[in-house]
Amino acid sequence: MTTRFSFSLTTTDGAARSGVIDTPRGQIRTPAFMPVGTAATVKAMLPESVAATGADILLGNTYHLMLRPGAERVARMGGLHRFMNWDRPILTDSGGFQVMSLAGLRKLTEAGVTFSSHVDGSKHFLSPETSMQIQALLGSDIVMAFDECPALPATDEAVAASMRLSMRWAQRSRDAFGDRPGHALFGIMQGGVTPELRAESAEALTGIGFDGYAVGGLAVGEGQEAMFGVLDYAPGLLPVDKPRYLMGVGKPDDIVGAVQRGIDMMDCVLPSRSGRTGQAWTPRGQVNIKNARHQDDPRPLDDSCTCPCCTGYSRAYLHHVFRAKEMISGMLLTWHNLHYYQQLMAGLRDAIATGRLDAFVAGFHAQRAQGDIDPL
């Protein structure tokens, strides 16, 4: 078993890449989708169920875990893996994005960010140093540098100032992370939708040197076209031999487009959040199980899907338990959505490995264009 963190690129197809990240807790097949386990749980799922969908790695949320139950408590319980009963790799975000979204409740300085907890109003301070300390207590395998992420649209001056602050914080994160064999630190590229600022950010990060690199500051309101516009060049500014992570993405067509443009890792709350609100993702697009058209439908969500939701339950049942506000509704739909996302990733990996990515993407879009199966 490896004692180090490493990334090996096995195949490329155009800009798309497939490979393997090796960690002491297991391998991560890329391109990889990471389910989000915000508060040490992927909502409505058992950890072993998440593993059964094909997930190699989960994401945990530094901001939420530091407020509740507290990073020191998690450390006393043996670290995040043991605490939540997940023995595969975990990536923790830095807390920066959540803190930045609290605009009215925070004060930003060069040193860091002072903010009020959304839980009980208590005051806290996060900086590159405290973020590294908290993530070390959690024991995550991949640690994210502490950065600031401005909401778009913003002026070029605001984006540039924010990016340069994030680069100074990236150096402080690197210094504070220290030498932790078997654990990795990822830097985060910023710069909005401006190529010159993205290039400046990439140069600063590669000068510092990280185990992987994230493309940050996207999926924050700029729209898919603008996001793809950045992804057409941004991944190519980063080292070829390190993983590239697009934070907070996304819908299935966002994921496919990002992989085509050279992204290796993604995360999003969408499959689990959608599951809890009666939305299912299938190869033919989105299904809203709330709709009355499903109430007498004996068919599964997707007759090609092998998840427990599709092999055991009808649309009529799923409609009923959602309407009745039964807990099993969110459980089944979340399992299905996570399974669908992991099947999509497996399909993308296989297509890249066999040089068929263009055909796979064309088939993906053609199937989605059909829309859901006709009502009975």
C-alpha positions in Angstrom: 0.0 0.0 0.0 1.3 3.4 -0.9 2.5 5.8 1.9 2.6 8.8 -0.4 0.2 10.9 -2.5 0.8 10.7 -6.2 -1.0 11.2 -9.5 -0.4 9.2 -12.7 -1.9 10.2 -16.0 -2.8 7.1 -18.0 -4.6 8.3 -21.1 -5.6 11.5 -22.9 -8.2 12.1 -25.5 -8.0 15.6 -26.8 -7.8 17.8 -23.7 -9.5 15.1 -21.6 -7.5 13.0 -19.2 -7.9 9.8 -17.3 -5.6 8.6 -14.5 -5.3 7.5 -10.9 -4.5 9.4 -7.7 -2.8 7.2 -5.2 -3.3 7.9 -1.5 -2.6 5.8 1.6 -6.3 5.3 1.9 -6.8 4.1 -1.6 -6.9 5.0 -5.2 -9.1 7.7 -6.8 -9.9 7.0 -10.4 -10.0 10.2 -12.5 -12.0 11.9 -13.8 -13.7 11.6 -10.4 -16.9 13.0 -8.9 -16.8 13.6 -5.2 -20.1 13.4 -3.3 -20.4 16.2 -0.7 -20.5 15.1 3.0 -20.9 18.6 4.4 -21.3 17.8 8.1 -19.5 14.4 8.1 -22.4 12.7 6.3 -23.7 12.5 2.7 -27.3 13.4 3.6 -29.8 10.5 3.5 -27.0 7.9 2.8 -25.0 5.4 4.8 -21.2 5.6 4.0 -21.2 2.0 2.7 -24.1 3.0 0.4 -22.0 5.9 -1.0 -19.2 3.5 -1.6 -21.5 1.1 -3.3 -22.4 3.8 -5.9 -18.7 3.8 -6.9 -17.4 6.9 -5.1 -13.7 6.7 -4.4 -13.6 9.9 -2.3 -15.9 12.3 -0.4 -15.7 16.0 0.4 -16.0 17.3 3.9 -16.7 20.9 4.8 -14.2 22.7 7.1 -16.5 25.6 7.9 -19.4 23.4 9.1 -17.3 20.9 10.9 -15.3 23.6 12.8 -18.6 25.1 14.1 -20.3 21.8 14.8 -19.1 19.4 16.3 -15.7 21.2 16.3 -12.4 20.0 14.8 -10.8 19.2 18.2 -13.8 16.9 19.0 -13.4 15.1 15.7 -9.7 14.7 16.4 -10.5 13.2 19.8 -12.8 10.7 18.1 -10.0 9.5 15.9 -10.3 11.9 13.0 -13.0 12.4 10.3 -12.6 9.0 8.7 -13.3 7.1 11.9 -15.8 9.6 13.1 -18.0 9.2 10.0 -17.1 5.5 9.3 -15.6 6.2 5.8 -12.2 4.5 5.2 -11.6 5.9 1.7 -10.0 9.3 0.9 -11.6 12.6 2.0 -11.0 16.1 0.6 -11.8 19.0 2.9 -12.4 22.5 1.5 -10.7 25.4 3.3 -13.8 27.1 4.7 -13.1 30.1 2.5 -16.1 29.8 0.2 -18.6 29.4 3.0 -17.1 32.3 4.9 -17.2 34.5 1.8 -20.8 33.7 1.2 -21.6 35.3 4.7 -20.8 38.7 3.3 -22.9 40.6 5.8 -21.5 38.6 8.8 -17.8 38.8 8.1 -14.8 41.2 8.2 -12.0 40.5 5.7 -8.4 41.7 6.3 -4.9 40.6 5.1 -4.6 38.4 8.2 -7.8 36.4 7.5 -11.6 36.6 8.1 -13.5 37.2 11.2 -17.1 35.9 11.0 -20.2 35.1 12.9 -21.4 31.5 13.0 -24.7 30.9 11.2 -25.4 28.3 14.0 -25.3 30.4 17.1 -23.8 33.8 16.2 -20.5 33.1 18.0 -17.4 34.9 16.6 -14.6 33.0 14.8 -11.5 33.7 12.9 -10.2 31.8 9.9 -6.9 32.4 8.3 -4.6 30.3 6.1 -2.9 29.1 9.3 -6.0 28.3 11.2 -7.6 26.6 8.2 -4.5 24.3 7.9 -4.7 23.6 11.6 -8.4 22.7 11.5 -7.9 20.5 8.4 -5.0 18.7 10.1 -7.2 18.0 13.1 -9.9 16.6 10.8 -7.2 14.4 9.2 -8.4 14.8 5.6 -6.2 13.3 2.8 -6.5 16.3 0.5 -6.4 19.7 2.1 -7.4 22.9 0.2 -5.5 26.2 0.6 -7.4 29.0 2.1 -8.6 31.5 -0.4 -11.1 34.3 -1.1 -13.7 33.7 -3.8 -15.4 36.9 -5.0 -19.0 36.5 -6.4 -19.3 37.2 -10.1 -20.0 39.6 -11.7 -17.3 41.8 -10.2 -15.0 44.5 -11.6 -11.6 43.5 -12.9 -10.0 45.5 -10.1 -11.9 43.7 -7.4 -11.2 40.3 -9.0 -7.5 41.1 -9.4 -7.2 42.3 -5.7 -9.0 39.3 -4.5 -6.9 36.9 -6.6 -3.6 38.5 -5.4 -4.8 38.2 -1.7 -5.6 34.5 -2.4 -2.1 34.0 -3.8 -0.5 35.5 -0.7 -2.7 33.3 1.4 -1.7 30.3 -0.8 1.9 30.8 0.2 0.9 31.1 3.9 -1.2 27.9 3.5 1.8 26.1 2.0 4.1 27.3 4.8 1.5 26.3 7.5 0.7 22.9 6.0 4.3 21.9 6.5 5.5 18.3 5.8 2.7 15.8 6.2 3.6 12.6 4.3 0.6 10.9 2.7 -1.5 14.1 2.8 -1.8 16.5 -0.1 -2.3 20.3 -0.3 -4.0 21.7 -3.3 -3.7 25.4 -4.4 -6.7 27.2 -5.9 -6.4 29.3 -9.1 -8.6 32.5 -9.1 -9.0 35.3 -11.5 -12.6 35.4 -12.5 -13.2 35.2 -16.3 -10.1 37.2 -17.2 -7.3 35.2 -19.0 -4.5 37.5 -17.8 -5.5 37.2 -14.2 -5.9 33.4 -14.5 -2.4 33.2 -16.0 -1.0 35.3 -13.2 -2.7 33.2 -10.6 -1.4 29.9 -12.2 2.1 31.2 -12.3 2.0 32.2 -8.6 0.6 28.8 -7.6 3.1 26.8 -9.6 5.9 28.9 -8.2 4.8 27.9 -4.7 4.3 24.3 -5.7 1.3 22.2 -4.7 0.3 18.5 -4.9 -2.7 19.4 -7.1 -4.5 22.5 -8.4 -8.1 23.7 -8.3 -9.8 26.0 -10.7 -11.7 28.1 -8.2 -14.1 31.0 -8.6 -16.4 29.3 -11.1 -20.0 28.1 -10.7 -20.6 31.3 -8.7 -23.2 32.8 -11.0 -21.3 33.4 -14.3 -23.3 30.8 -16.3 -22.1 27.7 -18.2 -20.9 29.5 -21.3 -18.6 31.8 -19.3 -17.4 28.9 -17.2 -16.6 26.8 -20.3 -14.9 29.9 -21.8 -12.5 29.9 -18.8 -12.1 26.1 -18.9 -11.1 26.3 -22.6 -7.7 27.7 -21.4 -7.4 27.6 -17.6 -6.5 23.8 -17.1 -3.7 24.2 -19.6 -2.1 26.8 -17.5 -1.6 24.2 -14.7 1.0 21.5 -14.5 0.2 18.4 -16.6 1.5 16.0 -14.0 -0.8 17.1 -11.2 -4.6 16.6 -10.6 -6.9 19.5 -11.7 -10.0 20.1 -9.6 -13.0 22.1 -10.6 -14.8 23.2 -7.4 -18.5 23.0 -6.9 -19.5 21.6 -10.3 -22.1 20.6 -11.2 -24.9 19.4 -13.5 -24.2 16.4 -15.7 -23.6 18.5 -18.8 -21.3 20.8 -16.8 -19.3 17.7 -15.7 -19.1 16.3 -19.3 -18.0 19.7 -20.6 -15.4 20.1 -17.8 -13.9 16.7 -18.4 -13.7 17.4 -22.2 -11.6 20.5 -21.2 -9.1 18.7 -19.0 -10.6 18.6 -15.5 -9.9 15.6 -13.3 -12.0 16.1 -10.2 -15.3 17.7 -9.3 -17.7 17.9 -6.4 -21.3 19.2 -6.0 -24.2 19.0 -3.6 -26.6 18.6 -6.6 -27.2 14.9 -6.7 -28.0 14.6 -3.0 -29.8 18.0 -2.7 -31.9 17.1 -5.8 -32.8 13.7 -4.3 -34.2 15.3 -1.2 -36.4 17.7 -3.3 -37.9 15.1 -5.6 -35.5 15.5 -8.5 -33.9 12.6 -10.2 -31.1 12.6 -12.9 -31.2 10.1 -15.6 -29.5 9.7 -19.0 -32.6 11.3 -20.5 -32.4 14.3 -18.3 -34.2 15.4 -15.1 -37.3 13.8 -13.7 -39.5 15.7 -11.2 -41.1 12.9 -9.2 -43.6 15.3 -7.7 -45.5 15.6 -10.9 -48.9 13.9 -11.1 -48.0 12.0 -14.3 -46.0 9.6 -12.2 -48.7 8.6 -9.7 -49.9 5.5 -11.6 -46.7 4.7 -13.4 -45.3 1.2 -12.5 -42.0 1.7 -14.3 -38.7 2.6 -12.7 -37.0 5.9 -13.0 -34.6 4.4 -15.5 -34.9 0.8 -16.7 -31.2 0.7 -17.6 -30.1 1.6 -14.0 -28.9 -1.0 -11.5 -29.3 1.1 -8.4 -31.7 -0.2 -5.6 -34.1 2.6 -6.3 -34.6 1.5 -10.0 -34.4 -2.2 -9.4 -37.0 -2.3 -6.6 -39.3 0.7 -6.8 -41.8 2.2 -9.2 -42.3 5.8 -10.2 -45.7 5.5 -8.5 -44.1 4.5 -5.2 -41.5 7.3 -5.4 -44.2 9.8 -6.2 -46.2 8.6 -3.2 -43.4 8.6 -0.6 -42.3 12.1 -1.7 -45.8 13.4 -1.4 -46.2 11.7 2.0 -42.9 13.3 3.1 -41.5 9.8 4.0 -37.8 9.6 4.7 -37.2 6.8 2.2 -38.0 9.2 -0.6 -34.8 11.2 -0.1 -32.8 8.0 0.6 -33.9 6.3 -2.7 -33.6 9.3 -4.9 -30.2 10.3 -3.5 -28.9 6.8 -4.0 -30.1 6.8 -7.6 -28.6 10.3 -8.3 -25.2 9.4 -6.8 -25.3 6.1 -8.7 -26.1 7.9 -12.0 -23.3 10.4 -11.4 -20.8 7.6 -10.8 -21.9 5.7 -13.8 -21.4 8.9 -15.9 -17.9 9.2 -14.5 -17.2 5.5 -15.3 -18.4 6.0 -18.8 -16.2 9.1 -19.3 -13.1 7.3 -17.9 -13.8 4.3 -20.3 -14.4 6.6 -23.3 -11.1 8.5 -22.7 -9.2 5.2 -22.2 -10.5 3.8 -25.5 -10.3 7.0 -27.5 -14.1 7.3 -27.9 -14.8 10.5 -26.0 -16.3 12.4 -28.9 -18.7 9.6 -29.6 -19.6 9.2 -25.9 -20.3 12.9 -25.5 -22.4 13.0 -28.7 -24.4 10.0 -27.4 -24.8 11.7 -23.9 -26.3 14.8 -25.5 -28.5 12.9 -28.0 -30.0 10.8 -25.2 -30.7 13.9 -23.0 -32.3 15.7 -25.9 -35.0 12.9 -26.0 -36.3 14.0 -22.6 -38.0 11.7 -20.1 -40.0 8.6 -21.3 -43.5 9.3 -22.5 -46.3 9.2 -19.8 -48.4 6.1 -19.8 
